[in-house]
Amino acid sequence: MSQTESRHDEQSLNFKNYSDMTNADKIRAAEIMYGTGSRQHEAAIKKFSR
């Protein structure tokens, strides 16, 4: 599984440890928490899309 693939469907991000999350998971979490296109979501895309 690449870092751009999410291991989870739509709204289910169930992690006990931040280090278990892929970069795509972190972007998706920001999208869920702050909304699609929000400042935080855009910052997560920029930070984790390397």
Secondary structure as GFF3:
##gff-version 3
##sequence-region A 1 50
A	DSSP	three_ten_helix	18	20	.	.	.	ID=ss1
A	DSSP	alpha_helix	23	34	.	.	.	ID=ss2
A	DSSP	alpha_helix	39	48	.	.	.	ID=ss3
###
